[in-house]
Every structure is written in structure tokens, then in C-alpha cells.
Amino acid sequence: MTGRAWGVLLVLCGAIFLEGIDVAMLNVAMPAIREDLDLSTGTLQWVMSAYVLGYGGFMLLGGRAADLFGRRRMFVLWLVVFLLFSGLGGLATEGWMLILARFVTGIAAAFMTPAGLSIITTGFPEGPQRNKALLVYAGTAAGGFSIGLVVGGLLSAIDWRWVFFAPVILSFVILVAALALVPVSPRPDRTGKGVDLAGAVTVTAGILLLVLGVERATHAAAGWTVVTIGAALLLFLAFVLIERASSSPLVRLGLFRSGSLVRANVSGLLFAAGFFGFQFIAVLYLQELRGWSSLETSFALIVIGVDAVLSPLLTPKLVARFGNARIIFGGLLVASLSYALFLPLAADWTYAAMFPGLLLLGVAFSLVYGPLTIVATDGIAEEEQGVAGGLLYTSFQFGAAMGLSAVAAVNVAATNGTSPAALLDGYRAALVVPLAAALIAAAVSAFGLRTRRAVTTGDDSPDGSGDDSRVERPAGVGV
């Protein structure tokens, strides 16, 4: 890669690092925010939920906007919005101000992230160069989350407002670098490609309601959850009908004929569900049962951040040797082993007993996240790269919300009392959820191994299905 290409990649890595560190720092700072602003449990929950709703709800629209209005333009514009509303969060004196700031920051990330990813997938030629760039990008994202856990604890010890002001400073640096390094691309030709407003409204509303229903499932009445999720499903049905009739759809339904794309999104959803669900239970165990501080918990979990090193250094070599399909499948099996090692969790576990499972989870993340990003965007036409990236990140966000809600529900149902033994029973039961998610994801990704073998032998269809995703892909690319 040229020096200019590395500069562009550095800017985009800075943006995804910013997104990761922003989320992680806030997670650690929540107790300090609650104490200072005297927030109720419900308000505190909404501070967290608002970002997830904005991010997950608007991701598809953000991806399409990048394709229609220019990737650099969308990236820079929404980076500015991210900067401004991060600052608003730091100045908040009421709970509603924090909720508003986090919701708009989530929307900004939803437009900025697929724009940045599509700049990589369209700016680097398909093959080893793009794969290396995407794996470096994925490692940076993981590093942002891991480092954010520690930095958030340190900043919270000084003043929780710095958890919001620090991203403002970092955003400004990235903005200046983006204006200097990211090349201005020609305006996309939008002839015959109008904005599918009806599709955008229905799918955004549907995703918002679905994420809201899943995320609030453990905090609301069952009837409310059923109505919310039912309304979301009706909106998705309306979206499909609108897209079928639209001459310029928000998401071309033909994309879903790609078996590789579908498997990547399903696997990504399940992997995110397990990964974030496990971290939620691990934090509860360390802080509620063991009495560790937020900073001690952050340092304990930072070993998961080993993926920030492995993703750019080891994973590209493994992908080149074995192909994406085998690496993803292997990574999901490693994740399953990691969660299984925590099933016999005890009240007096030493950190040495936890370390192997945490380390394996970091290794699994490095094997899964980057290759999934490659597969989900590989072979997709340049004018649809933003949408493909938006689909993948929507899957990740919905998976995270689903995983958190599932482990919380199981934990509550299995906890009978407040004694250490009762708490431990709840944690053990909840840990089955990420294990199940990882195993199902591995089963889904295993179909990609069949596709790989068929491509290698020149078979047009390994199972007679006529999957068109194999025709354009070299062996080992499918998942």
C-alpha cells in the first residue's frame, strides 16, 4: 500500500477506534454518572439504550446514504455531529440531556461507520490488500473497546464528564486528518436512484422497535414486548413489499440471494449476542459477587483486547493459508470453548482460573470479526458497499441488544435471592446463553465450508440450490 493509502486507513481506523472507546468508557462511567446526577435506574438504562437505538436503527439508512451522497461527505458530516453531541453529553446536567446526546451520537455513528467501511472496501482492491486493511480496521475497533474499559475507569476517577470530552478531542483530530487525507471522490451518479423514503421510514422504524422490544424485554411487561416486536415485524413486511415495488430500493432484495452475505450476517448477529452477553455477566460476577472496583474489572477484562494485536498480525496469515470460511468456523469454536470454560464458575475463582477463558475469547474475536467483515462485503458491487456494511453492523448491534436481553432475562429467572450462592446460580445459568449462541453461529458458518469445497472442485452448486454467491468468489472466501 502507498503512504497515502496508509494515511486514509489510519484516519478510518481512528474513527472506528473512537466509536469503540466511546461505548466502553461510558459503560465503566455509569455508576459515577448515576451518583452525580442522581439518576433513577430507568433513566440510567435509557442512557445506555439511546445509543443502541440510534446506532442500530439508522445503520441501513446510513449505509445507503454513503452510496448515494458520497462516502467522504457522509463520513465528515456525521463525524462533526458525533463531536458536537459528545460535547453536549459532557455538559449535561439532567438525565434527558444525556439521553438526547447519546441517541444523536448513536445516529451519527450509524451514518459514519458504514461510510468509513465502504471507503476501505472501495478504495482498496479486492484481495490481499483489502483483506489486510479490513483486518487492521477490525483490530483497531477491538482495541478501542478494550482500551476504553481502562481509560473510562481512569477518567471516571477524575470526573465522569471527561468520558464525553475525551472523544470530542479525538474526534477533532480525526476530522482534521480526514479533511487532509481522505480524497474527494466524484459525486455518485444518482440517475434513476432516488431516495427510497418509504423504505427508509419503514425499515428504520422497524429496527428501532425491534431493538427497543428486545432491549427492554427484561424491564417491561410481556404484553408490551409482544406488541412492540409484533409492530416491528409488520413494518419489516411492509418494507419488503415496498422494496419489491421500488425502482430504487433502499436495500436491493437480490443481495440476500448471496449465501455468503446471509451467513456472515447471521453469524455476526449470534457472535455479537454471545460476546456482549458474556461480558455483561462477567462484569456482574466481578463487581456484584466479588466486590471488585470498576477499574479492577476493566484491567481484568483487558486481556480480551489481545485481538487488537492478533487481528492485523496473525489473522491475515491464517486467512491466506486457510481461507475465511475455516478461520471463522475455527474462531466460533474457540469462542464456544471460552464460554464453556466459565460454566463451572465458582464464588472464589482466582484470576488465574478466569484468564484462559478470557484470553481465548480475545483470540476468537480476532479470528471472527475481521474475516466476517471481509465476507460480508466481498463480491458486492461498489455502489452497494455502504448498504452491505450497514447490514453487517446492523446485525452486530441487534445481536448485542438480543444477547444482553437474553442473559439478563435468564439471570433474573435463575436467581432466587441475594445470597452469594443464589447470585452464582444466576450467573451460571446465564452463561449458557453465549455458549448456545456461539455453537449455533458455528453451525451456520459450517455451511460455508461446504461452499468452499464445491468451489474448489468446480461444482456449480454443492447442494443443488444454485447459490449465486459462489460464482464470483475464490476458494476460501465464502463463509
N, C-alpha and C positions, 0 to 999 in steps of 0.2 A: 504494500500500500504506500501511496505517496504521503509526503508530510502534510499536505492539505487534507487528505482523506483521514489521516490520524487525528488532525485537529477537529474535523467535523465529528468524528466518532467520540472524541473527548468531550465535546460540548453535549452531545446527546447522552453520553454516559453520566455527565454531570446532572442532567435533568432527571434521569431515572434514579440516580442516587439521591437527589433531592426529594423525590416522591417517597422513596423508601425510608429515608431518615426522618422525614416529616411525620409519617404514620407511627414509626417506632417510638420517637421521642414523646409524642402525645400519649401513647399507651402507658409509658412509665410515669408521666407527669399527672395523670388523672387524680390520684389522691391529694396532691398538693393543690390542684385547681379546685377540687371539691371543698377543701378546708378553707381556702382563701375567699371564695365567692359564696360559700355556704349553699352549695347546690344540693338539691334533692337527688335521690337515686335515679328517679325518672329523667330528670334534666341531664344528669351526667351520662345516662345511657344514650340520650339523644345527641349529645356532643360527639359521641363515637359513631352513632348510626347516621348522622347527617352526611358525613364524608362518604361512607359506603353507599348511601343512596345517590348522592351526586355523581360519584365515580362510576358505579355500576349502571345507573340509569341512563347516563348520557354517552356512554362509551361508543355505542354503534353510530350514533349521530356524529360524534367526534371523528370517528374513522371516515365516515362518508364526507364530512366537511373538508378533511385533509385532501381527499381525492378530487373534490370539486373546486375548492377555492385556493388550493396551493398549500403544500406541506410546510414550507418555511413560514408562510404568512400565519397559518394557524398555530404553529409552534410558538412563534414570537408573541403573537397577540395574547394567547392564553397563558404564557409564562408571565406576562405583565399582570394579568388578572390574578394568577397564583400569588405573585409577590404582594399585591395590594391587599388581598384578603387575608394573607398570613399576618400582615401587619395589623389588620383590624382585629384579628384574634388576640394578638398581644396587648391590644389596648382595651379589650373587653372588660366591662365592669358588671355585666349582667349575663345570666345564662343564655338568653335569647341571642345576644350578640355573638357569643361563641358558636352557637348552633348555626346561625346565618353564615358566619365566616367559614365554618367547616363545610357547609353544604356547597357554597360557591367555590371554595378551594377544591372540593371533590369534582365539581363540574369542570373547573379549569384543568385538572389532571386528566379528566376523561377526554378532553379535546387535545391536550398537549401530548399525552403518551402515545396514542396511535399515530399522530403526526410524526413524532420522533422516530418511532419504529419504522414507519414507511419511508422516511428519509434514508434509513440504513438499507432497507430491502430494495429500494430503487436506485440508490447511489453506489452500491457495491455489486459487482457482477455475481450472478448465481454460481455457487460452487464454493471452493475453499475460502476465498476472500470474504464472501458474505457470511459463511458459517463462522469464521473466526471473529468477525465483527459482532455477530449476534451473541456468541458465547462470551465475549468480553463484556458486552452490554448486559447480559443476564447476570454475570458475576458481579458487576457493579451494582445492579439492583439489589442483589442479596447482601452485598457489603453494606449498602446504605441502611438496610433494615437492622443488620447485626450491630453496626457501629451506633445506630440511633438508639438502641437499647441502653448502651453505656452512656453516650453523650446526654440522652434525655435524663438519666439519673443524676449526672453531674450538674446539668443546668437547673434541674428542679431543686437541687440542694441550694442553689444560689437564689433563683427566682423563676417560677414556672413560666413567666412571660417570655423569658429568653428561648423557650421551646418554640415560640412563634416568631420571635425576632431573628433568631439564627437563620431560618430558612429565607427570610427577607434578604439578608446579606448575601447568602449563597445564590439566591435567585437573581440578584442584581449582577453578580459576577458572571453567571451563566448567560444572562441576557446580553451583556456587552460582548462576550465571546461569540455568541450566536450571530449577532449582527455583523461581526467582523469575519467570521469563518464559514458559516453555512451559506453556500452560494444561492443567489436568487435564481429560481427556476422560472421558465416561461409560464405564463398564465395557462392553466389547463383549458383545453378546448371543451367548453360546456355545451356545444351544439347538440341539441336533442337530449341534453342531460339536465333537465330541470330539477329543482329541489323537490323531493317527494315529501311534501309537508304532511299529508295524511299518514303516510307510512311512518314518518319520524315521530309524529304525535302518538300514534297507537303503540309503537314498539317501545318508546321511551316511557310512556305511562304504564305499559305492561311490565317492563323490567322494574320500574320504581315500585309498583305494587307487589310484585313477586318478591323482590329483595326485602321490602318492608314486611310482608307477611311472614317470610321465613325468619328474618332477623328478630321480629317481635313475638314469635311463636311461644317463647317461654315466658313472656311478660304480659300476654293478653289472653282474653277468653277464647276458647276453642272456636266458638261461633264467629268471632271477629276474624280469626285467622282463616277459616274456611271461606268466608265471604271475600276477604281480600285476595286470597290466592285464586279463587274462582273468577273474580273480576279480571285478574291478570291473565288467566288462561283465555277468557273471552276476547280480551284485547289482542292476544297473540293470534287467535283465529282470525280476527278482523285484519290484522297486519298481513297474514299470509294471503288473504283474499285481495287486499289492496295491492300487494306486491305482484301477484299474478296478473292483475289487470293494468298495472302501471307500465308506461313506455320507458320510464326512467326510474326504476325501483331504488329504494334506499339500500337494500341488500338483494342482489340477484339470487333468486332461489336455486339457480343452477349450481351455485357454489357448493351446496350441500350434497351434490352428487359425487363430490370428491371424498372417497372413503378416508383418505389420509387426513383431510381437514376435519372431518367429523370426529374421527378417533382422537386427534390431537386435542380438540376442544373438550370432548367428554373426559379424556384422561386428565387434562389440565384442571377441569372442574373438580374431579374427585381428589386429585392430588392436593389442590389448594384446601379442600374441605378437611382432609386429614391433617395437613401441615398446620393450619391455623387452629384447628380444634385441639390438636395435641399441645400446642404452645399455651393455649388458654388453660388447659388442665394442669400443665406443668407449673405455670405461674401460681395458680391457686394452691397447689400442693406445697410449693416452696414458701409462699407467703402466709397462707392461712394455717397450714398444719405445722410447718417447720419454723415459722416466725422469722424468715429471712427478710431483710430490707429490700426495697426496690432496686437499690444499687447492687446488692449481693446477688439478687435474682438475675439482673442484667449480665453481670460477669459470669454467672453460671451458664447462661444460655448462649453466650457469645461464641462458644465452640461451634455452634451450628453455622456460624459465619465462615467456616473453613471453605465453604463453596465459593466465596469471593476469590479465593486463590486457585481452587481446583478448576473452576469454570473456564478461565482463559488459558490455563497452563496444561491441564491434563485432559479435560473433556474433548478439545479439538483432536488430539491424537487418537483418543478412543473412537471418536466418530469416524475419523478417516480410516481406521483399521476395521471397525465392526459395523459401521452404519448407524444411523439414528435409531432405527427400529429396535435393534438389540440393546443399545445403550439406554433408551427409555425404559424398555422392559426390565432390564437389569436394575436400573435405578429405582423403579417401583417395587421390585422385590427387596432391595436394600431398605427402602422406607418401611416396608411391611416388617422386616426383621427388627428394625429400630423400634417400632411401636410394640412389637411382641416382647422385646426385652424389658419393657416397662410394665407389662401386665402383672408380674408378681411384686408390684410396688409395696414397700414397707414403710412404716412410720419412722424408722431410724436409719434409712438408707444413707450411706455416705456419698459424697460427690463422686468418689471413685466408682461407685456402683452405677451412678447415673451416666458417667462420662461416655462409655462405649455406645450407648443408645443415642445420645446427643450427637456424638461425632458421626455415627452412621447416618443420622438424619441430614447433617450437613453434606455428607458425601452424596446421599440420594438426591438432594436438591440440585447439586452441581450436575448430576447425570440426567436429570429430568427436565429442569426448567428451560435451559438453553436449547437443547435439541427439540423440545416441543415448540419453541418459538420458531425454529428453522422450518419444521414440518408444516406448521400452521400457515406459513406464508410462502412456502416453496411452490413454484409452478403456477402461482396466481398472477394474472395479468397485472401490469403496472398500474393501470387505472383503478384496480380494486385492492391494492395493497393496504390502504388505510382501513377499508372495511374488514379485511382479513385480520389485521392487527386488532381492530376493535372487537371482533368476535372473540378472539383469544382472551383478551383482557376482561371482557365481559364474563367469560366463563370462569376466569380466575376469581373475579370479585364475587360472583354469585356463589361459587364454590366456598369461598371464605365465609360468607354470610351463612350458608347452609351448614357448614361444618361447625361454626361457633354455636348456632342454634341447636344443632343435634346433640353436641356434647353437653351443652348446658341443660337441655331437657333430660337427658339420661342421668346426668349428675344429680339434678334435683330429685328425680324419681327414685334414685337408688340411695339417697342419703336420708337415713332415719335418725335424726337427732343432731346434736352439735358436738358429740364426743369425738376424740381423735379416731376411734375405730369406725364410727359412723361416717366421718368425712372420708376416711380411707376407702371404705366400701364404695362411696360415690365416685371417687376418682378412678378406682379400678374398673368400675362398670363403664364409665365414660371413655376410658382408653380403648375400649373395644371398637368405638366408632371410627377413629382414624385408621385402625388396623383393617377394618372391613372396607373402608374407602380405598385404601392403598391396594388391597387384594383385588377388588373389583376393577380398579384402574389398570392393574397388571393384566387382568383377564381381557379387558377391552383392547389394550395395546398389543396383546399377543396375536390378534388378527393381522396386525401389520407385519408380523414375522412370516405369515403365510403369503402375504402380498409380495414380500421381498423375495421369497423363494420362487414364486411364479414369474417375477420379472427376470430373475437370474436365468431361469430355464427357457425364457422366451414364451411362456404360456400367456395367452391373451387374458385369461381370467382364471384365477385359481379355484374359484368355486362356481363358475358359470354365471356370476352376477353381472359381468360386463362393467366392473368398476372403472370409470374413466380416469381415475387418479393415477393409474399405473403407467399410462401410455407415455407421459412426459417425464417420468421420474427415473433417475438411475437407481440401480440396485442399492438398497440400504437406506433410501430416503424416506420411504413410507413408514408410517407409524401404525 
